[in-house]
Every structure is written in C-alpha cells, then in structure tokens.
Amino acid sequence: MTGTLNTANILQTASAYLNFGTTEGSDGYGFTDSNGTCTINPTNTALVCSSDERLKKDISKLSSFSMLEKLSQLQG
C-alpha cells in the first residue's frame, strides 16, 4: 500500500514494514528526506543512517598516531 499524508509519501510493504518520505523501501521503518535516509530494523536492533559530507563542518583528517593516542585515553 502506498499513500500520501500531508504531502508526504508513506509506503507499507507487503511484509508490513513502514517507510516514510519515499515510495520505495525495505524491511524495518524508514525515513527519507532530501538530506538522506534512516532505517530502523527492530528485528536486529539496527539503526542505519546515511551521512553526507556536505552537511558537516570543520572536518579534519587525523593521523593514525593521534587517533591511537585519543583511543587509549578512552580506556581510562
């Protein structure tokens, strides 16, 4: 079943999963807008979201040494 509610697309797949903001979907609950997609699958407790570099600020590369140093600080 596919429908529209307040100009948003809603898709219910044959296996009773719901997807919002799209007319295509897969297992789980899905949310889609112009910035990306998030899918929640309660069967395996997975939450998967797309990530877009255009939406992020102040991105810098880390050297492998500084990353290892920061990770070892987390072990407390």
mmCIF file of the N, C-alpha and C atoms, coordinates in Angstrom:
data_MODEL
# 
_entry.id   MODEL 
# 
loop_
_atom_site.group_PDB 
_atom_site.id 
_atom_site.type_symbol 
_atom_site.label_atom_id 
_atom_site.label_alt_id 
_atom_site.label_comp_id 
_atom_site.label_asym_id 
_atom_site.label_entity_id 
_atom_site.label_seq_id 
_atom_site.pdbx_PDB_ins_code 
_atom_site.Cartn_x 
_atom_site.Cartn_y 
_atom_site.Cartn_z 
_atom_site.occupancy 
_atom_site.B_iso_or_equiv 
_atom_site.pdbx_formal_charge 
_atom_site.auth_seq_id 
_atom_site.auth_comp_id 
_atom_site.auth_asym_id 
_atom_site.auth_atom_id 
_atom_site.pdbx_PDB_model_num 
ATOM 1   N N  . MET A 1 1  ? 0.845  -1.169 0.000  1.00 0.00 ? 1  MET A N  1 
ATOM 2   C CA . MET A 1 1  ? 0.000  0.000  0.000  1.00 0.00 ? 1  MET A CA 1 
ATOM 3   C C  . MET A 1 1  ? 0.892  1.234  0.000  1.00 0.00 ? 1  MET A C  1 
ATOM 4   N N  . THR A 1 2  ? 0.613  2.154  -0.861 1.00 0.00 ? 2  THR A N  1 
ATOM 5   C CA . THR A 1 2  ? 1.320  3.427  -0.890 1.00 0.00 ? 2  THR A CA 1 
ATOM 6   C C  . THR A 1 2  ? 0.289  4.524  -0.765 1.00 0.00 ? 2  THR A C  1 
ATOM 7   N N  . GLY A 1 3  ? 0.588  5.537  0.032  1.00 0.00 ? 3  GLY A N  1 
ATOM 8   C CA . GLY A 1 3  ? -0.348 6.640  0.193  1.00 0.00 ? 3  GLY A CA 1 
ATOM 9   C C  . GLY A 1 3  ? 0.368  7.940  0.448  1.00 0.00 ? 3  GLY A C  1 
ATOM 10  N N  . THR A 1 4  ? -0.413 8.995  0.566  1.00 0.00 ? 4  THR A N  1 
ATOM 11  C CA . THR A 1 4  ? 0.142  10.315 0.839  1.00 0.00 ? 4  THR A CA 1 
ATOM 12  C C  . THR A 1 4  ? -0.605 10.915 2.013  1.00 0.00 ? 4  THR A C  1 
ATOM 13  N N  . LEU A 1 5  ? 0.129  11.482 2.948  1.00 0.00 ? 5  LEU A N  1 
ATOM 14  C CA . LEU A 1 5  ? -0.451 12.139 4.113  1.00 0.00 ? 5  LEU A CA 1 
ATOM 15  C C  . LEU A 1 5  ? 0.210  13.493 4.250  1.00 0.00 ? 5  LEU A C  1 
ATOM 16  N N  . ASN A 1 6  ? -0.540 14.546 4.152  1.00 0.00 ? 6  ASN A N  1 
ATOM 17  C CA . ASN A 1 6  ? 0.012  15.905 4.233  1.00 0.00 ? 6  ASN A CA 1 
ATOM 18  C C  . ASN A 1 6  ? 1.209  16.078 3.312  1.00 0.00 ? 6  ASN A C  1 
ATOM 19  N N  . THR A 1 7  ? 1.091  15.648 2.087  1.00 0.00 ? 7  THR A N  1 
ATOM 20  C CA . THR A 1 7  ? 2.096  15.728 1.017  1.00 0.00 ? 7  THR A CA 1 
ATOM 21  C C  . THR A 1 7  ? 3.333  14.874 1.255  1.00 0.00 ? 7  THR A C  1 
ATOM 22  N N  . ALA A 1 8  ? 3.335  13.994 2.244  1.00 0.00 ? 8  ALA A N  1 
ATOM 23  C CA . ALA A 1 8  ? 4.472  13.091 2.476  1.00 0.00 ? 8  ALA A CA 1 
ATOM 24  C C  . ALA A 1 8  ? 4.098  11.697 1.998  1.00 0.00 ? 8  ALA A C  1 
ATOM 25  N N  . ASN A 1 9  ? 5.024  11.035 1.346  1.00 0.00 ? 9  ASN A N  1 
ATOM 26  C CA . ASN A 1 9  ? 4.778  9.667  0.889  1.00 0.00 ? 9  ASN A CA 1 
ATOM 27  C C  . ASN A 1 9  ? 4.900  8.689  2.048  1.00 0.00 ? 9  ASN A C  1 
ATOM 28  N N  . ILE A 1 10 ? 4.017  7.713  2.066  1.00 0.00 ? 10 ILE A N  1 
ATOM 29  C CA . ILE A 1 10 ? 4.065  6.639  3.057  1.00 0.00 ? 10 ILE A CA 1 
ATOM 30  C C  . ILE A 1 10 ? 3.939  5.326  2.298  1.00 0.00 ? 10 ILE A C  1 
ATOM 31  N N  . LEU A 1 11 ? 4.850  4.402  2.552  1.00 0.00 ? 11 LEU A N  1 
ATOM 32  C CA . LEU A 1 11 ? 4.830  3.100  1.890  1.00 0.00 ? 11 LEU A CA 1 
ATOM 33  C C  . LEU A 1 11 ? 4.720  2.011  2.939  1.00 0.00 ? 11 LEU A C  1 
ATOM 34  N N  . GLN A 1 12 ? 3.741  1.143  2.797  1.00 0.00 ? 12 GLN A N  1 
ATOM 35  C CA . GLN A 1 12 ? 3.665  -0.050 3.638  1.00 0.00 ? 12 GLN A CA 1 
ATOM 36  C C  . GLN A 1 12 ? 3.976  -1.230 2.735  1.00 0.00 ? 12 GLN A C  1 
ATOM 37  N N  . THR A 1 13 ? 5.058  -1.933 3.048  1.00 0.00 ? 13 THR A N  1 
ATOM 38  C CA . THR A 1 13 ? 5.474  -3.061 2.216  1.00 0.00 ? 13 THR A CA 1 
ATOM 39  C C  . THR A 1 13 ? 4.600  -4.271 2.495  1.00 0.00 ? 13 THR A C  1 
ATOM 40  N N  . ALA A 1 14 ? 4.726  -5.271 1.649  1.00 0.00 ? 14 ALA A N  1 
ATOM 41  C CA . ALA A 1 14 ? 3.923  -6.487 1.794  1.00 0.00 ? 14 ALA A CA 1 
ATOM 42  C C  . ALA A 1 14 ? 4.157  -7.175 3.131  1.00 0.00 ? 14 ALA A C  1 
ATOM 43  N N  . SER A 1 15 ? 5.344  -7.007 3.706  1.00 0.00 ? 15 SER A N  1 
ATOM 44  C CA . SER A 1 15 ? 5.645  -7.639 4.995  1.00 0.00 ? 15 SER A CA 1 
ATOM 45  C C  . SER A 1 15 ? 5.339  -6.719 6.171  1.00 0.00 ? 15 SER A C  1 
ATOM 46  N N  . ALA A 1 16 ? 4.531  -5.672 5.947  1.00 0.00 ? 16 ALA A N  1 
ATOM 47  C CA . ALA A 1 16 ? 4.018  -4.770 6.979  1.00 0.00 ? 16 ALA A CA 1 
ATOM 48  C C  . ALA A 1 16 ? 5.051  -3.797 7.525  1.00 0.00 ? 16 ALA A C  1 
ATOM 49  N N  . TYR A 1 17 ? 6.136  -3.560 6.803  1.00 0.00 ? 17 TYR A N  1 
ATOM 50  C CA . TYR A 1 17 ? 7.096  -2.554 7.228  1.00 0.00 ? 17 TYR A CA 1 
ATOM 51  C C  . TYR A 1 17 ? 6.663  -1.191 6.709  1.00 0.00 ? 17 TYR A C  1 
ATOM 52  N N  . LEU A 1 18 ? 6.989  -0.132 7.438  1.00 0.00 ? 18 LEU A N  1 
ATOM 53  C CA . LEU A 1 18 ? 6.599  1.221  7.052  1.00 0.00 ? 18 LEU A CA 1 
ATOM 54  C C  . LEU A 1 18 ? 7.815  2.032  6.636  1.00 0.00 ? 18 LEU A C  1 
ATOM 55  N N  . ASN A 1 19 ? 7.662  2.813  5.587  1.00 0.00 ? 19 ASN A N  1 
ATOM 56  C CA . ASN A 1 19 ? 8.699  3.728  5.132  1.00 0.00 ? 19 ASN A CA 1 
ATOM 57  C C  . ASN A 1 19 ? 8.046  5.073  4.870  1.00 0.00 ? 19 ASN A C  1 
ATOM 58  N N  . PHE A 1 20 ? 8.650  6.137  5.388  1.00 0.00 ? 20 PHE A N  1 
ATOM 59  C CA . PHE A 1 20 ? 8.087  7.475  5.273  1.00 0.00 ? 20 PHE A CA 1 
ATOM 60  C C  . PHE A 1 20 ? 8.966  8.332  4.379  1.00 0.00 ? 20 PHE A C  1 
ATOM 61  N N  . GLY A 1 21 ? 8.355  9.163  3.556  1.00 0.00 ? 21 GLY A N  1 
ATOM 62  C CA . GLY A 1 21 ? 9.095  10.078 2.704  1.00 0.00 ? 21 GLY A CA 1 
ATOM 63  C C  . GLY A 1 21 ? 9.582  9.450  1.418  1.00 0.00 ? 21 GLY A C  1 
ATOM 64  N N  . THR A 1 22 ? 9.107  8.250  1.096  1.00 0.00 ? 22 THR A N  1 
ATOM 65  C CA . THR A 1 22 ? 9.566  7.558  -0.104 1.00 0.00 ? 22 THR A CA 1 
ATOM 66  C C  . THR A 1 22 ? 8.463  6.648  -0.624 1.00 0.00 ? 22 THR A C  1 
ATOM 67  N N  . THR A 1 23 ? 8.583  6.262  -1.863 1.00 0.00 ? 23 THR A N  1 
ATOM 68  C CA . THR A 1 23 ? 7.649  5.279  -2.418 1.00 0.00 ? 23 THR A CA 1 
ATOM 69  C C  . THR A 1 23 ? 8.343  3.947  -2.631 1.00 0.00 ? 23 THR A C  1 
ATOM 70  N N  . GLU A 1 24 ? 9.584  3.820  -2.162 1.00 0.00 ? 24 GLU A N  1 
ATOM 71  C CA . GLU A 1 24 ? 10.339 2.573  -2.231 1.00 0.00 ? 24 GLU A CA 1 
ATOM 72  C C  . GLU A 1 24 ? 10.840 2.261  -0.833 1.00 0.00 ? 24 GLU A C  1 
ATOM 73  N N  . GLY A 1 25 ? 11.017 0.998  -0.513 1.00 0.00 ? 25 GLY A N  1 
ATOM 74  C CA . GLY A 1 25 ? 11.506 0.697  0.816  1.00 0.00 ? 25 GLY A CA 1 
ATOM 75  C C  . GLY A 1 25 ? 11.866 -0.751 1.002  1.00 0.00 ? 25 GLY A C  1 
ATOM 76  N N  . SER A 1 26 ? 12.341 -1.045 2.198  1.00 0.00 ? 26 SER A N  1 
ATOM 77  C CA . SER A 1 26 ? 12.748 -2.395 2.546  1.00 0.00 ? 26 SER A CA 1 
ATOM 78  C C  . SER A 1 26 ? 12.308 -2.676 3.970  1.00 0.00 ? 26 SER A C  1 
ATOM 79  N N  . ASP A 1 27 ? 12.829 -3.735 4.555  1.00 0.00 ? 27 ASP A N  1 
ATOM 80  C CA . ASP A 1 27 ? 12.437 -4.136 5.900  1.00 0.00 ? 27 ASP A CA 1 
ATOM 81  C C  . ASP A 1 27 ? 12.780 -3.072 6.930  1.00 0.00 ? 27 ASP A C  1 
ATOM 82  N N  . GLY A 1 28 ? 11.947 -2.947 7.929  1.00 0.00 ? 28 GLY A N  1 
ATOM 83  C CA . GLY A 1 28 ? 12.179 -2.003 9.006  1.00 0.00 ? 28 GLY A CA 1 
ATOM 84  C C  . GLY A 1 28 ? 11.316 -0.772 8.838  1.00 0.00 ? 28 GLY A C  1 
ATOM 85  N N  . TYR A 1 29 ? 11.644 0.260  9.590  1.00 0.00 ? 29 TYR A N  1 
ATOM 86  C CA . TYR A 1 29 ? 10.978 1.546  9.473  1.00 0.00 ? 29 TYR A CA 1 
ATOM 87  C C  . TYR A 1 29 ? 11.961 2.485  8.805  1.00 0.00 ? 29 TYR A C  1 
ATOM 88  N N  . GLY A 1 30 ? 11.531 3.181  7.783  1.00 0.00 ? 30 GLY A N  1 
ATOM 89  C CA . GLY A 1 30 ? 12.454 4.040  7.061  1.00 0.00 ? 30 GLY A CA 1 
ATOM 90  C C  . GLY A 1 30 ? 11.954 5.462  6.980  1.00 0.00 ? 30 GLY A C  1 
ATOM 91  N N  . PHE A 1 31 ? 12.894 6.400  7.060  1.00 0.00 ? 31 PHE A N  1 
ATOM 92  C CA . PHE A 1 31 ? 12.599 7.819  6.942  1.00 0.00 ? 31 PHE A CA 1 
ATOM 93  C C  . PHE A 1 31 ? 13.531 8.400  5.896  1.00 0.00 ? 31 PHE A C  1 
ATOM 94  N N  . THR A 1 32 ? 12.977 9.097  4.919  1.00 0.00 ? 32 THR A N  1 
ATOM 95  C CA . THR A 1 32 ? 13.771 9.637  3.831  1.00 0.00 ? 32 THR A CA 1 
ATOM 96  C C  . THR A 1 32 ? 13.384 11.089 3.611  1.00 0.00 ? 32 THR A C  1 
ATOM 97  N N  . ASP A 1 33 ? 14.390 11.948 3.470  1.00 0.00 ? 33 ASP A N  1 
ATOM 98  C CA . ASP A 1 33 ? 14.147 13.313 3.019  1.00 0.00 ? 33 ASP A CA 1 
ATOM 99  C C  . ASP A 1 33 ? 15.282 13.700 2.086  1.00 0.00 ? 33 ASP A C  1 
ATOM 100 N N  . SER A 1 34 ? 15.357 14.971 1.717  1.00 0.00 ? 34 SER A N  1 
ATOM 101 C CA . SER A 1 34 ? 16.369 15.391 0.744  1.00 0.00 ? 34 SER A CA 1 
ATOM 102 C C  . SER A 1 34 ? 17.787 15.286 1.288  1.00 0.00 ? 34 SER A C  1 
ATOM 103 N N  . ASN A 1 35 ? 17.959 15.149 2.609  1.00 0.00 ? 35 ASN A N  1 
ATOM 104 C CA . ASN A 1 35 ? 19.293 15.056 3.208  1.00 0.00 ? 35 ASN A CA 1 
ATOM 105 C C  . ASN A 1 35 ? 19.788 13.630 3.374  1.00 0.00 ? 35 ASN A C  1 
ATOM 106 N N  . GLY A 1 36 ? 18.911 12.650 3.280  1.00 0.00 ? 36 GLY A N  1 
ATOM 107 C CA . GLY A 1 36 ? 19.371 11.274 3.446  1.00 0.00 ? 36 GLY A CA 1 
ATOM 108 C C  . GLY A 1 36 ? 18.275 10.345 3.911  1.00 0.00 ? 36 GLY A C  1 
ATOM 109 N N  . THR A 1 37 ? 18.695 9.196  4.422  1.00 0.00 ? 37 THR A N  1 
ATOM 110 C CA . THR A 1 37 ? 17.772 8.136  4.813  1.00 0.00 ? 37 THR A CA 1 
ATOM 111 C C  . THR A 1 37 ? 18.212 7.520  6.135  1.00 0.00 ? 37 THR A C  1 
ATOM 112 N N  . CYS A 1 38 ? 17.248 7.193  6.987  1.00 0.00 ? 38 CYS A N  1 
ATOM 113 C CA . CYS A 1 38 ? 17.500 6.409  8.197  1.00 0.00 ? 38 CYS A CA 1 
ATOM 114 C C  . CYS A 1 38 ? 16.562 5.211  8.175  1.00 0.00 ? 38 CYS A C  1 
ATOM 115 N N  . THR A 1 39 ? 17.105 4.044  8.479  1.00 0.00 ? 39 THR A N  1 
ATOM 116 C CA . THR A 1 39 ? 16.309 2.823  8.534  1.00 0.00 ? 39 THR A CA 1 
ATOM 117 C C  . THR A 1 39 ? 16.482 2.187  9.901  1.00 0.00 ? 39 THR A C  1 
ATOM 118 N N  . ILE A 1 40 ? 15.369 1.839  10.524 1.00 0.00 ? 40 ILE A N  1 
ATOM 119 C CA . ILE A 1 40 ? 15.382 1.188  11.831 1.00 0.00 ? 40 ILE A CA 1 
ATOM 120 C C  . ILE A 1 40 ? 14.819 -0.213 11.641 1.00 0.00 ? 40 ILE A C  1 
ATOM 121 N N  . ASN A 1 41 ? 15.595 -1.226 12.017 1.00 0.00 ? 41 ASN A N  1 
ATOM 122 C CA . ASN A 1 41 ? 15.143 -2.608 11.904 1.00 0.00 ? 41 ASN A CA 1 
ATOM 123 C C  . ASN A 1 41 ? 15.023 -3.186 13.306 1.00 0.00 ? 41 ASN A C  1 
ATOM 124 N N  . PRO A 1 42 ? 13.802 -3.309 13.835 1.00 0.00 ? 42 PRO A N  1 
ATOM 125 C CA . PRO A 1 42 ? 13.643 -3.806 15.201 1.00 0.00 ? 42 PRO A CA 1 
ATOM 126 C C  . PRO A 1 42 ? 14.005 -5.275 15.371 1.00 0.00 ? 42 PRO A C  1 
ATOM 127 N N  . THR A 1 43 ? 14.087 -6.024 14.283 1.00 0.00 ? 43 THR A N  1 
ATOM 128 C CA . THR A 1 43 ? 14.438 -7.439 14.382 1.00 0.00 ? 43 THR A CA 1 
ATOM 129 C C  . THR A 1 43 ? 15.858 -7.623 14.892 1.00 0.00 ? 43 THR A C  1 
ATOM 130 N N  . ASN A 1 44 ? 16.797 -6.843 14.356 1.00 0.00 ? 44 ASN A N  1 
ATOM 131 C CA . ASN A 1 44 ? 18.192 -6.964 14.795 1.00 0.00 ? 44 ASN A CA 1 
ATOM 132 C C  . ASN A 1 44 ? 18.691 -5.694 15.482 1.00 0.00 ? 44 ASN A C  1 
ATOM 133 N N  . THR A 1 45 ? 17.787 -4.819 15.885 1.00 0.00 ? 45 THR A N  1 
ATOM 134 C CA . THR A 1 45 ? 18.064 -3.554 16.579 1.00 0.00 ? 45 THR A CA 1 
ATOM 135 C C  . THR A 1 45 ? 19.052 -2.669 15.828 1.00 0.00 ? 45 THR A C  1 
ATOM 136 N N  . ALA A 1 46 ? 19.032 -2.706 14.505 1.00 0.00 ? 46 ALA A N  1 
ATOM 137 C CA . ALA A 1 46 ? 19.949 -1.888 13.707 1.00 0.00 ? 46 ALA A CA 1 
ATOM 138 C C  . ALA A 1 46 ? 19.330 -0.524 13.424 1.00 0.00 ? 46 ALA A C  1 
ATOM 139 N N  . LEU A 1 47 ? 20.139 0.504  13.534 1.00 0.00 ? 47 LEU A N  1 
ATOM 140 C CA . LEU A 1 47 ? 19.783 1.857  13.120 1.00 0.00 ? 47 LEU A CA 1 
ATOM 141 C C  . LEU A 1 47 ? 20.848 2.284  12.130 1.00 0.00 ? 47 LEU A C  1 
ATOM 142 N N  . VAL A 1 48 ? 20.469 2.477  10.884 1.00 0.00 ? 48 VAL A N  1 
ATOM 143 C CA . VAL A 1 48 ? 21.418 2.809  9.826  1.00 0.00 ? 48 VAL A CA 1 
ATOM 144 C C  . VAL A 1 48 ? 20.974 4.112  9.187  1.00 0.00 ? 48 VAL A C  1 
ATOM 145 N N  . CYS A 1 49 ? 21.864 5.101  9.184  1.00 0.00 ? 49 CYS A N  1 
ATOM 146 C CA . CYS A 1 49 ? 21.558 6.395  8.573  1.00 0.00 ? 49 CYS A CA 1 
ATOM 147 C C  . CYS A 1 49 ? 22.646 6.761  7.576  1.00 0.00 ? 49 CYS A C  1 
ATOM 148 N N  . SER A 1 50 ? 22.218 7.363  6.480  1.00 0.00 ? 50 SER A N  1 
ATOM 149 C CA . SER A 1 50 ? 23.199 7.849  5.519  1.00 0.00 ? 50 SER A CA 1 
ATOM 150 C C  . SER A 1 50 ? 23.865 9.093  6.098  1.00 0.00 ? 50 SER A C  1 
ATOM 151 N N  . SER A 1 51 ? 25.044 9.368  5.637  1.00 0.00 ? 51 SER A N  1 
ATOM 152 C CA . SER A 1 51 ? 25.796 10.518 6.116  1.00 0.00 ? 51 SER A CA 1 
ATOM 153 C C  . SER A 1 51 ? 26.323 11.271 4.909  1.00 0.00 ? 51 SER A C  1 
ATOM 154 N N  . ASP A 1 52 ? 26.175 12.568 4.918  1.00 0.00 ? 52 ASP A N  1 
ATOM 155 C CA . ASP A 1 52 ? 26.566 13.381 3.781  1.00 0.00 ? 52 ASP A CA 1 
ATOM 156 C C  . ASP A 1 52 ? 27.592 14.413 4.230  1.00 0.00 ? 52 ASP A C  1 
ATOM 157 N N  . GLU A 1 53 ? 28.763 14.359 3.639  1.00 0.00 ? 53 GLU A N  1 
ATOM 158 C CA . GLU A 1 53 ? 29.844 15.278 3.997  1.00 0.00 ? 53 GLU A CA 1 
ATOM 159 C C  . GLU A 1 53 ? 29.422 16.736 3.816  1.00 0.00 ? 53 GLU A C  1 
ATOM 160 N N  . ARG A 1 54 ? 28.507 17.002 2.885  1.00 0.00 ? 54 ARG A N  1 
ATOM 161 C CA . ARG A 1 54 ? 28.064 18.382 2.657  1.00 0.00 ? 54 ARG A CA 1 
ATOM 162 C C  . ARG A 1 54 ? 27.354 18.965 3.872  1.00 0.00 ? 54 ARG A C  1 
ATOM 163 N N  . LEU A 1 55 ? 26.839 18.122 4.760  1.00 0.00 ? 55 LEU A N  1 
ATOM 164 C CA . LEU A 1 55 ? 26.102 18.592 5.926  1.00 0.00 ? 55 LEU A CA 1 
ATOM 165 C C  . LEU A 1 55 ? 26.988 18.813 7.144  1.00 0.00 ? 55 LEU A C  1 
ATOM 166 N N  . LYS A 1 56 ? 28.265 18.511 7.028  1.00 0.00 ? 56 LYS A N  1 
ATOM 167 C CA . LYS A 1 56 ? 29.179 18.597 8.167  1.00 0.00 ? 56 LYS A CA 1 
ATOM 168 C C  . LYS A 1 56 ? 30.110 19.795 8.032  1.00 0.00 ? 56 LYS A C  1 
ATOM 169 N N  . LYS A 1 57 ? 30.591 20.270 9.169  1.00 0.00 ? 57 LYS A N  1 
ATOM 170 C CA . LYS A 1 57 ? 31.513 21.406 9.197  1.00 0.00 ? 57 LYS A CA 1 
ATOM 171 C C  . LYS A 1 57 ? 32.763 21.021 9.973  1.00 0.00 ? 57 LYS A C  1 
ATOM 172 N N  . ASP A 1 58 ? 33.847 21.713 9.725  1.00 0.00 ? 58 ASP A N  1 
ATOM 173 C CA . ASP A 1 58 ? 35.105 21.550 10.468 1.00 0.00 ? 58 ASP A CA 1 
ATOM 174 C C  . ASP A 1 58 ? 35.618 20.109 10.441 1.00 0.00 ? 58 ASP A C  1 
ATOM 175 N N  . ILE A 1 59 ? 35.607 19.485 9.284  1.00 0.00 ? 59 ILE A N  1 
ATOM 176 C CA . ILE A 1 59 ? 36.139 18.131 9.137  1.00 0.00 ? 59 ILE A CA 1 
ATOM 177 C C  . ILE A 1 59 ? 37.642 18.220 8.933  1.00 0.00 ? 59 ILE A C  1 
ATOM 178 N N  . SER A 1 60 ? 38.399 17.444 9.688  1.00 0.00 ? 60 SER A N  1 
ATOM 179 C CA . SER A 1 60 ? 39.852 17.425 9.512  1.00 0.00 ? 60 SER A CA 1 
ATOM 180 C C  . SER A 1 60 ? 40.342 15.982 9.605  1.00 0.00 ? 60 SER A C  1 
ATOM 181 N N  . LYS A 1 61 ? 41.421 15.702 8.902  1.00 0.00 ? 61 LYS A N  1 
ATOM 182 C CA . LYS A 1 61 ? 41.997 14.359 8.922  1.00 0.00 ? 61 LYS A CA 1 
ATOM 183 C C  . LYS A 1 61 ? 42.813 14.173 10.197 1.00 0.00 ? 61 LYS A C  1 
ATOM 184 N N  . LEU A 1 62 ? 42.822 12.961 10.715 1.00 0.00 ? 62 LEU A N  1 
ATOM 185 C CA . LEU A 1 62 ? 43.604 12.628 11.899 1.00 0.00 ? 62 LEU A CA 1 
ATOM 186 C C  . LEU A 1 62 ? 44.732 11.693 11.492 1.00 0.00 ? 62 LEU A C  1 
ATOM 187 N N  . SER A 1 63 ? 45.885 11.911 12.067 1.00 0.00 ? 63 SER A N  1 
ATOM 188 C CA . SER A 1 63 ? 46.970 10.968 11.816 1.00 0.00 ? 63 SER A CA 1 
ATOM 189 C C  . SER A 1 63 ? 46.696 9.696  12.610 1.00 0.00 ? 63 SER A C  1 
ATOM 190 N N  . SER A 1 64 ? 47.217 8.583  12.149 1.00 0.00 ? 64 SER A N  1 
ATOM 191 C CA . SER A 1 64 ? 46.960 7.319  12.842 1.00 0.00 ? 64 SER A CA 1 
ATOM 192 C C  . SER A 1 64 ? 47.513 7.352  14.264 1.00 0.00 ? 64 SER A C  1 
ATOM 193 N N  . PHE A 1 65 ? 48.639 8.059  14.488 1.00 0.00 ? 65 PHE A N  1 
ATOM 194 C CA . PHE A 1 65 ? 49.202 8.144  15.834 1.00 0.00 ? 65 PHE A CA 1 
ATOM 195 C C  . PHE A 1 65 ? 48.275 8.918  16.758 1.00 0.00 ? 65 PHE A C  1 
ATOM 196 N N  . SER A 1 66 ? 47.776 10.077 16.321 1.00 0.00 ? 66 SER A N  1 
ATOM 197 C CA . SER A 1 66 ? 46.916 10.868 17.199 1.00 0.00 ? 66 SER A CA 1 
ATOM 198 C C  . SER A 1 66 ? 45.600 10.139 17.463 1.00 0.00 ? 66 SER A C  1 
ATOM 199 N N  . MET A 1 67 ? 45.107 9.389  16.496 1.00 0.00 ? 67 MET A N  1 
ATOM 200 C CA . MET A 1 67 ? 43.885 8.623  16.702 1.00 0.00 ? 67 MET A CA 1 
ATOM 201 C C  . MET A 1 67 ? 44.112 7.533  17.744 1.00 0.00 ? 67 MET A C  1 
ATOM 202 N N  . LEU A 1 68 ? 45.221 6.821  17.660 1.00 0.00 ? 68 LEU A N  1 
ATOM 203 C CA . LEU A 1 68 ? 45.539 5.779  18.629 1.00 0.00 ? 68 LEU A CA 1 
ATOM 204 C C  . LEU A 1 68 ? 45.704 6.378  20.025 1.00 0.00 ? 68 LEU A C  1 
ATOM 205 N N  . GLU A 1 69 ? 46.342 7.530  20.104 1.00 0.00 ? 69 GLU A N  1 
ATOM 206 C CA . GLU A 1 69 ? 46.525 8.208  21.388 1.00 0.00 ? 69 GLU A CA 1 
ATOM 207 C C  . GLU A 1 69 ? 45.172 8.591  21.994 1.00 0.00 ? 69 GLU A C  1 
ATOM 208 N N  . LYS A 1 70 ? 44.279 9.124  21.195 1.00 0.00 ? 70 LYS A N  1 
ATOM 209 C CA . LYS A 1 70 ? 42.956 9.508  21.692 1.00 0.00 ? 70 LYS A CA 1 
ATOM 210 C C  . LYS A 1 70 ? 42.142 8.285  22.126 1.00 0.00 ? 70 LYS A C  1 
ATOM 211 N N  . LEU A 1 71 ? 42.240 7.191  21.373 1.00 0.00 ? 71 LEU A N  1 
ATOM 212 C CA . LEU A 1 71 ? 41.519 5.977  21.747 1.00 0.00 ? 71 LEU A CA 1 
ATOM 213 C C  . LEU A 1 71 ? 42.037 5.389  23.054 1.00 0.00 ? 71 LEU A C  1 
ATOM 214 N N  . SER A 1 72 ? 43.345 5.424  23.265 1.00 0.00 ? 72 SER A N  1 
ATOM 215 C CA . SER A 1 72 ? 43.895 4.874  24.506 1.00 0.00 ? 72 SER A CA 1 
ATOM 216 C C  . SER A 1 72 ? 43.501 5.730  25.708 1.00 0.00 ? 72 SER A C  1 
ATOM 217 N N  . GLN A 1 73 ? 43.226 7.008  25.512 1.00 0.00 ? 73 GLN A N  1 
ATOM 218 C CA . GLN A 1 73 ? 42.755 7.862  26.601 1.00 0.00 ? 73 GLN A CA 1 
ATOM 219 C C  . GLN A 1 73 ? 41.340 7.468  27.031 1.00 0.00 ? 73 GLN A C  1 
ATOM 220 N N  . LEU A 1 74 ? 40.563 6.894  26.132 1.00 0.00 ? 74 LEU A N  1 
ATOM 221 C CA . LEU A 1 74 ? 39.196 6.493  26.453 1.00 0.00 ? 74 LEU A CA 1 
ATOM 222 C C  . LEU A 1 74 ? 39.141 5.268  27.354 1.00 0.00 ? 74 LEU A C  1 
ATOM 223 N N  . GLN A 1 75 ? 40.196 4.480  27.383 1.00 0.00 ? 75 GLN A N  1 
ATOM 224 C CA . GLN A 1 75 ? 40.189 3.252  28.166 1.00 0.00 ? 75 GLN A CA 1 
ATOM 225 C C  . GLN A 1 75 ? 40.288 3.514  29.657 1.00 0.00 ? 75 GLN A C  1 
ATOM 226 N N  . GLY A 1 76 ? 40.635 4.732  30.049 1.00 0.00 ? 76 GLY A N  1 
ATOM 227 C CA . GLY A 1 76 ? 40.650 5.207  31.410 1.00 0.00 ? 76 GLY A CA 1 
ATOM 228 C C  . GLY A 1 76 ? 41.299 4.341  32.381 1.00 0.00 ? 76 GLY A C  1 
# 
